[in-house]
Amino acid sequence: MRSCKEITKLVSQSIDFPLPRRTRIAVWMHLRMCRLCAAFRRDQHTLHERMSSDDGRAELASFERKRATLSSVNKPVALSAEAKQRMKKCINDSMR
């Protein structure tokens, strides 16, 4: 029996490339027994479908533009003193 690590790798590969029949059967059997790997497969297929849609491609392009803009800024990102105080207060309040 294959490990969950192997199965998740095969599930990811199966989205882009067909797996050999014997491997597909091994993956199918594992997914029938392992609900975590089955959930991983569902999530991967959902993500693939969304990113393959027109909306997904537009969202990815938007993300890439934002990332390019952020990477072109050489100034380090830092929280303001006020934001730091708010975070400290929230953390302290949640620990009580």
TARA-V146859 format. One record per residue. N is the residue number from 0. PHI is phi in degrees with one decimal (* if undefined). OMEGA is omega in radians with two decimals (* if undefined). BURIAL is I if it has 24 or more other ideal C-beta (glycine too) atoms within 12 Angstrom, else O. Layout:
# TARA-V146859
N PHI OMEGA BURIAL
N PHI OMEGA BURIAL
This chain:
# TARA-V146859
0 * -3.11 O
1 -83.2 -3.14 O
2 -81.5 3.10 O
3 -60.2 3.13 O
4 -60.7 3.11 O
5 -65.2 -3.10 O
6 -65.0 3.14 I
7 -64.0 3.09 I
8 -65.1 3.13 O
9 -66.6 3.10 I
10 -60.8 3.12 I
11 -62.2 3.12 O
12 -65.6 -3.06 O
13 -67.0 3.12 I
14 -68.5 -3.07 O
15 -101.3 -3.07 O
16 -135.6 3.08 O
17 -70.4 3.11 O
18 -91.3 3.04 O
19 -60.6 -3.05 O
20 -55.1 -3.12 O
21 -61.3 3.12 O
22 -68.4 3.10 O
23 -58.7 3.13 O
24 -65.5 3.12 O
25 -62.3 3.11 I
26 -64.5 -3.13 I
27 -58.6 -3.14 O
28 -63.6 3.14 O
29 -64.0 -3.12 I
30 -64.7 3.10 I
31 -68.4 -3.08 O
32 -100.8 -3.01 O
33 -114.3 -3.08 I
34 -70.3 3.12 O
35 -69.6 3.09 O
36 -68.0 3.09 I
37 -63.7 3.10 O
38 -65.5 3.09 O
39 -59.5 3.14 I
40 -61.6 3.11 I
41 -59.7 -3.13 O
42 -63.2 3.14 O
43 -63.8 3.14 I
44 -68.3 3.09 O
45 -63.0 3.12 O
46 -60.9 3.13 O
47 -62.2 3.13 O
48 -62.6 -3.12 O
49 -67.0 -3.13 O
50 -74.3 3.11 O
51 -81.3 -3.13 O
52 -74.7 3.10 O
53 -59.9 3.13 O
54 -62.5 -3.14 O
55 -64.6 3.12 O
56 -66.7 3.11 O
57 -65.0 3.13 O
58 -64.5 3.12 O
59 -64.8 3.11 O
60 -62.3 3.10 O
61 -62.4 3.12 O
62 -61.0 -3.13 O
63 -63.4 3.09 O
64 -63.5 3.13 O
65 -64.0 -3.14 O
66 -64.4 3.12 O
67 -63.4 3.11 O
68 -63.2 -3.13 O
69 -66.0 -3.11 O
70 -72.7 3.12 O
71 -79.5 3.12 O
72 -84.4 -3.10 O
73 -90.6 -3.11 O
74 -79.5 3.10 O
75 -65.6 3.14 O
76 -87.8 -3.14 O
77 -145.8 3.08 O
78 -78.0 3.04 O
79 -71.9 3.12 O
80 -60.3 3.14 O
81 -64.3 3.13 O
82 -65.2 3.10 O
83 -61.1 3.14 O
84 -63.4 3.13 O
85 -61.8 3.13 O
86 -64.8 3.12 O
87 -59.5 -3.14 O
88 -63.2 3.13 O
89 -61.6 3.14 O
90 -64.5 3.13 O
91 -62.2 3.13 O
92 -64.3 -3.11 O
93 -73.9 -3.12 O
94 -87.3 -3.14 O
95 -83.4 * O
